[in-house]
């Protein structure tokens, strides 16, 4: 825990040093000083930034939740059924690389200009990562493992509970980390269209009004939100995947 805090402090220190170096070398208001940004951030956070952050966080949470429920379910189903995998696999590989962010205008026509179109956009982008990761995790399990648990008299539900889900859970959490990073980037783009709330809108609106200190305050707020989400995912992993933490502790001891 102490080492983790030290690494976080070291990372923050290095980023601020690089930021200061840019500020003094560029000599432009485009890159305000870190201390000015932090002061502005503290001043506007309660009345202005917080409402934008909560809107963005709500959109990300909804999209990631839907993607996890549907993506994990489909990934498990495809991975456990080779015939289904043969049918769906080509479809996934064709749709996965398609730049789905280009469909935002279509989604706005179909689902309106509000939150739903943005949530659907994030969902259809990150759900493929979760489906593929979950499916590959299931396919990595050897037949011998299934023979062993069946020899113990386990039914299909117990096989999922004691073998499949514990085996793929670390991979799902890894996919979740990647998906959160992707969802934040997509949301930043989506919040620049037909909305007046969201941290993406706040950052771009500050840029348009040439208020670079506010713009960097928004970027700082977005970074903190992402950091807190990742820390939450780390906590969930430590609680659900206890064997990983134990394995790391044993490795460190050796």
C-alpha positions in Angstrom: 0.0 0.0 0.0 2.8 2.3 0.9 4.7 1.5 -2.3 1.5 2.3 -4.3 1.2 5.7 -2.7 4.9 6.4 -3.3 4.5 5.5 -7.0 1.4 7.8 -7.3 3.3 10.7 -5.7 6.2 10.1 -8.0 4.0 10.0 -11.1 2.2 13.2 -10.0 5.5 14.9 -9.3 6.9 14.0 -12.7 3.8 15.1 -14.6 3.8 18.5 -12.8 7.5 18.9 -13.6 6.9 18.2 -17.2 3.9 20.6 -17.2 6.0 23.4 -15.6 8.7 22.8 -18.2 6.2 23.2 -21.0 4.7 26.3 -19.4 8.0 28.1 -19.1 9.3 27.0 -22.5 6.2 27.8 -24.6 5.7 31.3 -23.0 2.0 31.3 -24.0 -1.3 31.4 -22.2 -2.3 28.3 -24.1 -0.4 26.3 -21.4 -1.2 27.9 -18.0 1.0 27.1 -15.0 0.0 24.1 -12.9 -0.5 26.2 -9.7 -2.9 28.6 -11.6 -4.8 25.6 -12.9 -5.1 23.9 -9.5 -6.3 27.2 -7.9 -8.9 27.6 -10.6 -9.9 24.0 -10.3 -10.5 24.3 -6.6 -12.5 27.5 -7.0 -14.9 26.3 -9.8 -15.2 22.7 -8.8 -18.2 22.9 -6.3 -20.4 25.2 -8.4 -19.4 24.3 -12.0 -17.1 21.3 -12.6 -18.9 18.9 -10.3 -22.2 19.0 -12.2 -20.3 18.4 -15.5 -18.3 15.5 -14.0 -21.4 13.9 -12.6 -23.2 14.0 -16.0 -20.1 12.4 -17.7 -19.7 9.8 -14.9 -23.4 8.8 -15.2 -23.1 8.3 -18.9 -19.9 6.2 -18.6 -21.3 4.2 -15.7 -24.5 3.3 -17.6 -22.6 2.4 -20.8 -20.0 0.3 -19.0 -22.7 -1.5 -17.0 -24.7 -2.4 -20.0 -21.6 -3.5 -21.9 -20.5 -5.7 -19.1 -23.9 -7.4 -18.7 -24.4 -8.0 -22.4 -20.7 -8.5 -23.3 -19.8 -11.0 -20.6 -23.0 -13.0 -21.2 -22.4 -13.2 -25.0 -18.7 -13.9 -24.4 -19.4 -16.8 -22.1 -22.1 -18.2 -24.4 -19.8 -18.0 -27.5 -16.8 -19.4 -25.7 -18.7 -22.4 -24.3 -20.3 -23.2 -27.6 -17.8 -23.9 -30.5 -20.6 -24.1 -33.1 -22.0 -20.7 -32.0 -18.4 -19.3 -32.1 -18.0 -20.4 -35.7 -21.2 -18.6 -36.7 -20.7 -15.3 -34.7 -16.9 -15.0 -34.8 -16.7 -13.8 -38.5 -19.4 -11.2 -37.7 -17.5 -9.9 -34.7 -14.2 -9.6 -36.6 -15.9 -7.7 -39.4 -17.7 -5.2 -37.0 -14.9 -4.8 -34.5 -12.6 -2.6 -36.6 -15.4 -0.5 -38.0 -15.0 3.1 -36.7 -18.4 3.2 -34.9 -17.9 6.7 -33.6 -18.8 7.9 -37.2 -22.3 6.6 -36.5 -23.0 9.3 -33.8 -25.2 11.4 -36.2 -27.2 8.3 -37.0 -27.6 7.4 -33.3 -28.7 11.0 -32.6 -31.5 10.7 -35.2 -32.5 7.3 -33.9 -32.2 7.9 -30.1 -32.5 11.6 -29.8 -30.0 14.3 -28.9 -29.9 13.5 -25.1 -28.0 11.0 -23.1 -29.3 7.8 -24.8 -27.5 8.4 -28.1 -24.2 9.0 -26.3 -24.6 5.9 -24.0 -25.5 3.7 -27.0 -22.4 5.0 -28.9 -20.0 4.2 -26.0 -21.7 0.8 -25.5 -21.4 -0.4 -29.1 -17.7 0.6 -29.1 -16.5 -1.0 -25.9 -18.8 -4.1 -25.9 -16.7 -5.8 -28.5 -13.6 -5.6 -26.3 -15.5 -7.3 -23.5 -17.0 -10.0 -25.8 -13.7 -10.9 -27.4 -11.8 -10.9 -24.1 -14.4 -13.1 -22.3 -14.7 -15.5 -25.2 -10.9 -15.9 -25.5 -10.7 -16.5 -21.7 -13.2 -19.3 -21.9 -11.5 -20.9 -25.0 -8.1 -20.8 -23.2 -9.5 -23.4 -20.7 -8.4 -26.9 -21.5 -10.7 -29.9 -22.0 -8.9 -31.6 -19.1 -10.2 -29.0 -16.7 -13.8 -29.6 -17.8 -13.3 -33.3 -17.6 -11.9 -32.9 -14.0 -14.8 -30.8 -12.7 -17.4 -33.0 -14.4 -15.8 -36.1 -12.8 -16.6 -34.4 -9.4 -20.3 -34.4 -10.3 -20.6 -30.7 -11.0 -23.6 -29.6 -13.1 -23.4 -26.7 -15.7 -24.2 -24.0 -13.1 -21.4 -25.2 -10.8 -19.0 -25.4 -13.7 -19.6 -21.8 -14.5 -19.4 -20.8 -10.8 -16.3 -22.7 -9.8 -14.3 -22.9 -13.1 -15.3 -20.7 -15.9 -16.1 -17.4 -14.2 -13.1 -17.5 -11.8 -10.8 -18.3 -14.8 -12.1 -15.4 -17.0 -12.7 -12.8 -14.3 -9.2 -11.3 -14.3 -9.4 -11.0 -18.1 -12.8 -9.3 -17.8 -11.4 -6.8 -15.3 -8.5 -6.1 -17.7 -11.0 -5.6 -20.5 -12.9 -3.3 -18.2 -9.8 -1.1 -17.6 -9.3 -0.8 -21.4 -13.0 -0.1 -21.9 -13.1 2.7 -19.3 -10.2 4.4 -21.0 -11.9 4.1 -24.4 -15.2 5.2 -23.0 -13.7 8.4 -21.6 -12.1 9.2 -24.9 -15.4 8.5 -26.8 -17.4 10.5 -24.3 -15.2 13.5 -24.7 -15.9 13.5 -28.4 -19.7 12.8 -28.0 -20.2 15.5 -25.5 -19.3 18.2 -28.0 -22.5 17.6 -29.9 -26.0 18.6 -28.8 -25.3 19.0 -25.1 -24.5 21.7 -22.6 -23.5 19.3 -19.8 -20.5 17.0 -19.5 -16.8 17.5 -19.0 -16.1 17.1 -22.7 -18.4 20.0 -23.4 -16.9 22.1 -20.6 -13.3 21.6 -21.9 -14.2 22.5 -25.5 -16.4 25.4 -24.5 -13.5 26.8 -22.4 -11.3 26.5 -25.4 -13.7 28.3 -27.7 -14.0 31.1 -25.2 -10.2 31.3 -25.0 -10.2 30.5 -21.2 -7.2 28.1 -21.2 -7.0 27.9 -17.4 -10.6 26.7 -17.2 -9.8 24.3 -20.1 -6.9 22.8 -18.2 -9.0 22.6 -15.0 -11.5 20.5 -17.0 -8.7 18.3 -18.3 -7.4 17.9 -14.7 -11.0 17.0 -13.5 -11.2 14.4 -16.3 -7.9 12.9 -15.3 -8.9 12.7 -11.6 -12.2 11.1 -12.6 -10.4 8.5 -14.7 -7.9 7.9 -11.9 -10.6 7.3 -9.3 -12.4 4.9 -11.7 -9.2 2.9 -12.2 -8.6 2.8 -8.4 -12.1 1.5 -7.9 -11.5 -1.2 -10.5 -8.3 -2.1 -8.7 -10.2 -2.4 -5.4 -12.9 -4.6 -7.0 -10.2 -6.8 -8.5 -8.5 -7.2 -5.1 -11.8 -8.3 -3.5 -13.0 -10.6 -6.3 -9.7 -12.1 -7.4 -8.1 -12.8 -4.1 -5.9 -15.5 -5.5 -4.1 -13.0 -7.7 -3.1 -10.9 -4.6 -2.0 -14.0 -2.8 0.1 -15.1 -5.7 1.8 -11.7 -5.9 2.5 -11.7 -2.2 4.1 -15.2 -2.5 6.2 -14.0 -5.5 7.4 -11.0 -3.6 8.4 -13.2 -0.7 10.4 -15.5 -2.9 
